[in-house]
Amino acid sequence: MAQPLQSINLIAPGFKGVNTEDSPIAQDQSFADIADNAVIDKRGRIAARKGVVLLTTSGATELGTDHIHRIHEFFDDAGNVEIFSATNNKILKGTTTLTEVTPAAYTPTANNWKIVNFNDKAYFFQNNHEPLVYDNATGLRTFGTANGTTTPSYLYGSEAIAAYGRLWTVGGSDTQTIYWSDLLIGTSFTGGSSGSINVSKAWPDGSDEVVALAAHNNLLIIFGKHSILAYANAFSPAEMALADTVAGVGCIDRNSVQHIGTDVLFLSSSGVRSFGRAVQEKSLPLSDLSLNIKTELIEIVQLLTQPVQSVYSPENSFYLLTFPELSTTYCFDLKGTLENRAYRVTKWVSAPFKSFCQRKNGELLVGTLSGVGQYTGYSDLTESFRFRYYSPGLTFGDPSKLKMVKKLKPTIIGGNSSLVSVKWGYDFSTSYNTLDFGVGNQVPFYFNEATTQFGTSPDTGGTVFTEAEFTGGIITSRPTINTSGNGSIVTIGIEAEINGFPLSLQEINVLALIGRTL
Amino acid sequence: MSWLDSIIKGLIPDTLGDIYSTPLPTIDVPDITFKPFTVSGPSGTINTDPSGGTSYSLDPTQQAMASKFFGGAGAFADRAMVDTGQRETDIYNRIRAAQSPEEQRAAQLLEERMAAQGRLGVSTAQYGGTPEQLAMAKAQAEAQNTAMLSAMQQAQAEQAQQASLAGQFLQQSYAPQAALLSSFNPALNVASMADVGRRQQGEFDIEAQIAALQGALGQQQGQASLYGGVYSGLLGGLGSILTSGNSETGRPWWLDIF
């Protein structure tokens, strides 16, 4: 007697992001084993990320073979705005046209600048480099030129922040002493109310070195490599006092520190952490925001030879952590946390993202190999990119029984003209069965638009639309995929080439026969 | 002229010569010279000599006391004249030694508080370190200044005290001598009384002798005057006789003889 097909619905598959930590067969099916080039969209679905539109049209020769390492938006009270970028041991300005503004007779030997705005000026700090200062009237100058004196070498720091009316810097040959400027004078580190604090005696576990600084909740947060110091009353630096310390958790790269309004995120040697939780929980494992990819992330961190890059985008509700040398970005969705208090995370691979800058106007600038781009559209520098979703191992509630998947019926939103590959496999095999299908083409037609889309866009089958089709505005595809094979653990994947249109995965309906007990 | 001499000699008695040749009685001057005397008392002895000199001899115990006080006065005077710098330093060090334990406790507490607050490494252009460290340093500096000023004042006060003691000791070293001198005054009065009696007796004696001398002198003067009158009358009568003469020629009568 034939067994009835069981309909198993994977609603919003992967909306909890990637989980490579838990056993695949024990996982919630809302996790994903792979979620490449994906985000969690506004409806909680796993969806393709946006791409990069290159803004730079000229001046890219300044990059040579290098990429944009840092991007920074300067603005002052007078409304002047300037975009600075660092690449190829140069400092450039502009987006469409990149113009070198490196001061004459000043030769940077690296591009890992920390650029901060402070009191109508932008300050550039990089390890073992004389700091620079920019204002709209006088342009980019060295501290020595601006002050008319020789800049002391202790200011050749790697980290700087503008907080509490002062500029704070640390680094260079001394990773224990933090210097603060005179009030509102970012170039003055002598006289006035300037000063310094050596924190070598304050580390909770004896020793550490300052990696990054942050200001949050009226605290000056000093990140060591494996510990954190929080000083209160930093508005009056001479009187600021240690308010809290965290041992065992530190920051390994100052570029990873991002304010997200209510907290400060940073990359530690054990994953992404938040300062608020680290202080609250005193480094309990639960505060690990990247818990679901912990091992994977640690392995990457241990391989790093170049600085990481990060950005917090409130418009996109994500925190991006990029490893430029690996062309890999982790996207932490900040709209909410999971039961284990980790953020939902997806992974962007083979992406052109090298650096970021969140602008005041909400735009997210992206540093690429070709210049400055913007996080928008659905292609990477006019090239398509591949969206991949793979489910964890699905047991349908009983891992001991044989499953024969007969049909897969994914619901895909958007993805005009995309070629979608539906994949399935059994028992953790990486040799998947694949069936491709094309998503229909649906481009909005605007009244009185000069060039109509109708009748010109080919569908995936190569035919030409000859009739107008009317939909709700967003194309929805629900193909039925006949599948084969059997096994006790089923893995289902969706891959799609994203080339100009958004795509999200609403659900996957699985029709399977549940067989005998193995 | 021999005849005249004979006449004169016949007229003048032999005793007349005695009036001028007999010496007057001599006056014995009484001894009213200063008689040395000696004063002895508990403080010592004072001896006078005929020339009016005075010598003092303190009693040995009094002399010892005087010497002790005098020596003490010298020692105090020596110390009073020593530069106060070293003493100021010594006093300052003692004051600081008394203050240091509390300062160290306060500094340790501050250091512990700074360490607990993670502020040991603070360095500021305004305060040097932290405001608390500046306050501590100021307090220590003020304590040092106060100690220094106190040391100076104390050293000067001690110097004044040494000088005062030197004066007092010096004054006291003369007390036995003063006591001895005090005992001299009554003796002087007694000696003066003896001296007055002696001088009065001498005066009386010499007055008596002068009176006797004057009596003898008057006697001789009387005799001389008597003889003078006699001989004056005789010679006057003789002269008148010799000068009487011729009334017409005015020639003495006796020329007419010749």
Interface residues (C-beta under 8 A of the other chain):
Chain A: Q176 T177 D182 T190 G191 G192 S193 S194 G195 S196 I197 N198 V199 S200 K201 A202 L229 Y231 P237 A238 E239 M240 A241 L242 T245
Chain B: A115 A116 Q117 G118 R119 L120 G121 V122 S123 T124 A125 Q126 Y127 T130 P131
